[in-house]
Amino acid sequence: MIEKVVSDRLTPSSMNLFGLLSIGFIMGLTGAMAPGPLLTLVINESAKRGGIAGPMITLGHGVLEAALLFLIVLGLGNLLNNSTLLAAIALGGGIVLIYMGWATIKGLKNYNISVTGSATSGGLHPVVSGIIISISNPYWFIWWVTIGMGYVMFAKESGIPGIIAFFIGHISSDLVWYSFVSYSVHLGGRYLNQKVLKGVLFSCSLFMILFGFYFIVRSYTFFK
């Protein structure tokens, strides 16, 4: 009898928050590990800037996700989920992805992938790049205003702590995976043949371009 009372008192709050954190982490990891624009950006920037690029890009990505999550919690999720907006994002995002993929391939000829601990590079700051590549990826937005919104509403039943737990789990998966990739590329830049890393960048950039064309074509289907 005493054990049942203790168990009932321990279950609701703490276990729910841990469960939401775990759900956020698992769901985020399945998306982070899939090939996509953000992964391509991490590989590209890590080859130039070193292992810190991954966490910095994740920071930019997380800032944007936190902003969108805030809008969903305020109840604007349904307003964002309309065919015209989704079509515009798919079209605009597809164009940006094609440009970024083409720019990376074009720069590979004079690309130096010798990474040192103090390596720096021109161009956008990785945090800014993380924001731009995220908002340029239509699937990121579509996921949040459809599947993601469902999980947020579920987490909302546990109040603000539940939403925070879900978000921490979600962004932690991005941080863990992209940090792993980033530091792997950093070490690879020291010990692997540069042609191999350039080949990886070329393949990822080509994938990004194809991804962009797919989104442009896909944008027309939202009006049907």
Secondary structure, DSSP 8 states (H G I E B T S, - for coil): -HHHHHHHHHIIIIIHHHHHHHHHHHHHHHHHTS-SHHHHHHHHHHHHH-TTHHHHHHHHHHHHHHHHHHHIIIIIHHHH--HHHHHHHHHHHHHHHHHHHHHHHHHGGG------TT---SSS-HHHHHHHHHHT-HHHHHHIIIIIHHHHHHHHTTHHHHHHHHHHHHHHHHHHHHHHHHHHHHHHHHHS-HHHHHHHHHHHHHHHHHHHHHHHHHHGGGG-
